[in-house]
Amino acid sequence: MAEYEFDLFVIGAGSGGVRAARMAAALGMKVAVAEDRYMGGTCVNVGCVPKKLFVYASGYSESFEDAKAYGWENSGVNFDWPTLRDNNAKEISRLNGIYRNLLDNSGVTVIDGRARIVDPNCVVVNEVKFTAERILVATGGWPFIPDIPGKEFVVTSNEVFSMEEFPQRVLVVGGGYIAVEFAGIFAGLGADTHLSYRRDLFLRGFDRDVRNFVRDEMVKKGVDLKFNHKVSAIEKLQDGSLLVHAEDGSSLNVDMVLYATGRVANTGGLGLEQQGVVLHKDGTISVDDNFRTNVHSIYALGDVTGEPQLTPVALAEAMALVKHWRTGNTAEIDYNNIPTAVFCQPNIGTVGLSEEEARDSGIPVAIFRSEFRPMRHTVSGNSERTLMKLVVDTNTDRVIGVHMVGDDAGEIIQGIAIALKAGATKKTFDETIGIHPTAAEEFVTMRTPVGG
């Protein structure tokens, strides 16, 4: 048997790569990890962690206003961008150190630099060669910017958290959850905010009721939604502002354009093509059920393979992969009923099938839907509303989809996701005693279907 310096060489120290490295090291494998940017990957540095911190920050303006009805006087409240930016940077730096310590304490060798595969069992980092029995690619995704005139003037989620100055006028381009979240963030922090999306409604793939509801709530919060709108060019003016041209002939003057038009696999310069690794048309890496590419010694997992781009999915895949190496059994990953949240304002929480997915699959369904003003807003006068929805298979009575738009939707749906995994029926929901007074109790008190 060939002798290698490492049993496993991981390229990328994001959530999936770090989890796989630590678990493999715990099995006694000699492991190395190469990272060329920052410990913790997208989620920790320019994704879910800082984004949610910014969502918290942007929600205070409305909370301060709501507090007046409860007797709180708070005149003279002002937002200071450098404070948020710098405190966020401190927290991210702390998390970077934790990730590095986790690897160090697990006995994993950490190598700073971009790795390139030069042989099925050999990588080069900073012109130094390392050999390994197995190579795992876990380099995640990278923001995509379409090739339009003026693309050099835009920012992405990679740069937005560390801007020198806070923009007063912002255009967010995109229709996915990242675009919707950032539009809410900027609006909440006080910017004149516009969102451009080339189709008729954002959040494609989510339940239609959820999409319509979020659209209406965002408009109430002052976001200018531009649907069926496609940016054709961006021009920088003498005063430093940006003039955004659209295909319909309209234009918009803003201080910043944030592109959130999706992410592509971060595989540039890895040497995958040279080794004959098969890539899909979208650039993601093709793997089998055990996360192995067509090259026997090379594996890949996480966003780089095109599976749901969620941190918990990458973590689950990493654990399944290492378990496969330990037992020889096929890696077991259930991609059904993966709960997810969109931290727009109000939040979205969802698990299971949308109504449209269920009907398109030929499943006979009953729909239970409730919309109401949250209790705290009955006093504050805030017009924000909450939406809750159950999709039930009438053949089996199983709840196959649960959707919510409202405060703490992600926290609530996480618990309900367990019920769906366990096969809960509508009867199970009906027989569950609610917690009063909460919004969540609505899920166990809806009795009358609104569609079938």
Secondary structure as the mmCIF struct_conf table of DSSP 4:
data_model
#
loop_
_struct_conf.conf_type_id
_struct_conf.id
_struct_conf.beg_label_comp_id
_struct_conf.beg_label_asym_id
_struct_conf.beg_label_seq_id
_struct_conf.end_label_comp_id
_struct_conf.end_label_asym_id
_struct_conf.end_label_seq_id
BEND BEND1 GLU A 5 GLU A 5
STRN STRN1 PHE A 6 ILE A 11
STRN STRN2 GLY A 14 GLY A 14
HELX_RH_AL_P HELX_RH_AL_P1 SER A 15 ALA A 26
TURN_TY1_P TURN_TY1_P1 LEU A 27 GLY A 28
STRN STRN3 VAL A 31 GLU A 35
BEND BEND2 ASP A 36 ARG A 37
TURN_TY1_P TURN_TY1_P2 MET A 39 MET A 39
STRN STRN4 GLY A 40 GLY A 40
HELX_RH_AL_P HELX_RH_AL_P2 GLY A 41 VAL A 46
BEND BEND3 GLY A 47 GLY A 47
HELX_RH_AL_P HELX_RH_AL_P3 CYS A 48 ALA A 67
HELX_RH_3T_P HELX_RH_3T_P1 LYS A 68 TYR A 70
TURN_TY1_P TURN_TY1_P3 GLY A 71 GLY A 71
TURN_TY1_P TURN_TY1_P4 SER A 75 GLY A 76
HELX_RH_AL_P HELX_RH_AL_P4 TRP A 81 ASN A 105
TURN_TY1_P TURN_TY1_P5 SER A 106 GLY A 107
HELX_LH_PP_P HELX_LH_PP_P1 VAL A 108 VAL A 108
STRN STRN5 THR A 109 ASP A 112
BEND BEND4 GLY A 113 GLY A 113
STRN STRN6 ALA A 115 ASP A 119
TURN_TY1_P TURN_TY1_P6 PRO A 120 ASN A 121
STRN STRN7 CYS A 122 VAL A 125
TURN_TY1_P TURN_TY1_P7 ASN A 126 GLU A 127
STRN STRN8 VAL A 128 VAL A 137
STRN STRN9 GLY A 141 PRO A 143
TURN_TY1_P TURN_TY1_P8 PRO A 149 GLY A 150
HELX_RH_3T_P HELX_RH_3T_P2 LYS A 151 PHE A 153
STRN STRN10 VAL A 155 VAL A 155
TURN_TY1_P TURN_TY1_P9 SER A 157 GLU A 159
HELX_RH_3T_P HELX_RH_3T_P3 VAL A 160 SER A 162
BEND BEND5 GLU A 164 GLU A 165
BEND BEND6 GLN A 168 GLN A 168
STRN STRN11 ARG A 169 VAL A 173
BEND BEND7 GLY A 175 GLY A 176
HELX_RH_AL_P HELX_RH_AL_P5 TYR A 177 GLY A 188
TURN_TY1_P TURN_TY1_P10 LEU A 189 GLY A 190
STRN STRN12 ASP A 192 SER A 196
BEND BEND8 ARG A 198 LEU A 203
TURN_TY1_P TURN_TY1_P11 ARG A 204 GLY A 205
BEND BEND9 PHE A 206 PHE A 206
HELX_RH_AL_P HELX_RH_AL_P6 ARG A 208 LYS A 220
TURN_TY1_P TURN_TY1_P12 LYS A 221 GLY A 222
STRN STRN13 ASP A 224 LYS A 226
BEND BEND10 ASN A 228 ASN A 228
STRN STRN14 VAL A 231 LYS A 236
TURN_TY1_P TURN_TY1_P13 GLN A 238 ASP A 239
BEND BEND11 GLY A 240 GLY A 240
STRN STRN15 LEU A 242 ALA A 246
TURN_TY1_P TURN_TY1_P14 GLU A 247 ASP A 248
BEND BEND12 GLY A 249 GLY A 249
STRN STRN16 SER A 251 VAL A 254
BEND BEND13 ASP A 255 ASP A 255
STRN STRN17 MET A 256 TYR A 259
BEND BEND14 THR A 261 THR A 261
STRN STRN18 ARG A 263 ALA A 265
TURN_TY1_P TURN_TY1_P15 GLY A 268 GLY A 269
BEND BEND15 LEU A 270 LEU A 270
TURN_TY1_P TURN_TY1_P16 LEU A 272 LEU A 272
HELX_RH_3T_P HELX_RH_3T_P4 GLU A 273 GLN A 275
TURN_TY1_P TURN_TY1_P17 GLY A 276 GLY A 276
STRN STRN19 LEU A 279 LEU A 279
TURN_TY1_P TURN_TY1_P18 LYS A 281 ASP A 282
BEND BEND16 GLY A 283 GLY A 283
HELX_LH_PP_P HELX_LH_PP_P2 THR A 284 THR A 284
STRN STRN20 ILE A 285 ILE A 285
HELX_LH_PP_P HELX_LH_PP_P3 SER A 286 SER A 286
TURN_TY1_P TURN_TY1_P19 ASP A 289 ASN A 290
BEND BEND17 PHE A 291 PHE A 291
STRN STRN21 ARG A 292 ARG A 292
BEND BEND18 ASN A 294 VAL A 295
TURN_TY1_P TURN_TY1_P20 HIS A 296 SER A 297
STRN STRN22 ILE A 298 ALA A 300
HELX_RH_3T_P HELX_RH_3T_P5 GLY A 302 THR A 305
TURN_TY1_P TURN_TY1_P21 GLY A 306 GLY A 306
BEND BEND19 GLU A 307 GLU A 307
HELX_RH_AL_P HELX_RH_AL_P7 THR A 311 THR A 327
BEND BEND20 ASN A 329 ASN A 329
HELX_LH_PP_P HELX_LH_PP_P4 THR A 330 ALA A 331
TURN_TY1_P TURN_TY1_P22 ASN A 336 ASN A 337
STRN STRN23 THR A 340 VAL A 342
BEND BEND21 CYS A 344 PRO A 346
STRN STRN24 ILE A 348 GLY A 352
HELX_RH_AL_P HELX_RH_AL_P8 GLU A 355 ASP A 360
TURN_TY1_P TURN_TY1_P23 SER A 361 GLY A 362
STRN STRN25 VAL A 365 PHE A 372
HELX_RH_AL_P HELX_RH_AL_P9 MET A 375 SER A 380
STRN STRN26 THR A 386 ASP A 393
TURN_TY1_P TURN_TY1_P24 THR A 394 THR A 396
STRN STRN27 ARG A 398 ARG A 398
STRN STRN28 VAL A 399 VAL A 405
BEND BEND22 GLY A 406 GLY A 406
TURN_TY1_P TURN_TY1_P25 ASP A 407 ASP A 408
HELX_RH_AL_P HELX_RH_AL_P10 ALA A 409 LYS A 421
TURN_TY1_P TURN_TY1_P26 ALA A 422 GLY A 423
STRN STRN29 THR A 425 THR A 425
HELX_RH_AL_P HELX_RH_AL_P11 LYS A 426 GLU A 431
BEND BEND23 THR A 432 THR A 432
HELX_LH_PP_P HELX_LH_PP_P5 ILE A 433 ILE A 435
TURN_TY1_P TURN_TY1_P27 HIS A 436 PRO A 437
BEND BEND24 ALA A 439 ALA A 439
HELX_RH_3T_P HELX_RH_3T_P6 ALA A 440 VAL A 444
TURN_TY1_P TURN_TY1_P28 THR A 445 THR A 445
BEND BEND25 THR A 448 THR A 448
BEND BEND26 VAL A 450 VAL A 450
STRN STRN30 GLY A 451 GLY A 451
#
